Amino acid sequence: MIFDFLSKKITSVPAYDYNPEKEKPVIRASICNGEQVAGFKDKVTGEFHEVMLIRNQHELTEFMKEYKLKHIDKEY
């Protein structure tokens, strides 16, 4: 039972069902404090789905790798 837990892949990137046809990857950055949040923005409605807080370059790289992204736009 404990071995089942240990054998699972542990990732810091939360699971999200990203649809590239309907959504685009976006980093939302605060102009006040510099906080950055990675997520996906609906191309039609503009609704933003927050996935994770980005605190450093490593976390951004993990996010892009997890969702197989080559480019991500930044919005302020």
N, C-alpha and C positions, 0 to 999 in steps of 0.2 A: 504494500500500500504506500509506504513512504518512498519506495523506489519509483512508483508511477509519477509522483510529484517531482522527483529529481530528474527524471528522464525528459520532462517537458521543456521545450525551448522557452527561455525566459527573455522577454524583450521589454524595453522601456517605452516602446511605441504602442499605444493602444490600438486595438483592432477597429477598423472602420471599413465599410463596404463602399470604396471609392469607385465612382463611375466616370471615367474620363470623357464620355460623350455628353454628360449632363453637368459635370462640375470641373472647376479648374483649381489647382493647388495655389494657395495664397498664404503669405505670412502677414499677419496683422501686427503692426508695430505702433506702440504708443509714442506720440511726440513728447509727452510729459516725462515719462520715466524710462523709456526705451524698452519696455516689456514687449516681447515678441511671442505671438501665438501662431502655431501652424495649424492649418485646416483646409477645408475645401469650400469654395463658393459656388452656389448654383448659378449657372450661366443665364438662366431665364429670370428667376426671382431675385437673385442677388443675396439670398440667405446664406449666411456663413455657418459652417459646422466646425466648431472648435475640436481639434484632436489632441494637441499637446502644447505645453509651454516649452519654448525654446530658450534655454539659458546659456548655451555655448555652441560653438561650431560643431562639436561632436554630436550633439543632439539633433542639429539640423541635418547633418550627414546621415544619421540613423533614420530620420524621418524620410528623407529623399530615397534612401536605399530600400526601406520597407515598402514604399509605394512605387518604386521603380521610376522616379522622377529625374529628369535631366535639367529642368528649369523650374523655378518657382518665383512668382511675382511677389513684390512687397507692397503693401498698402499702408498708408498712414492715416 
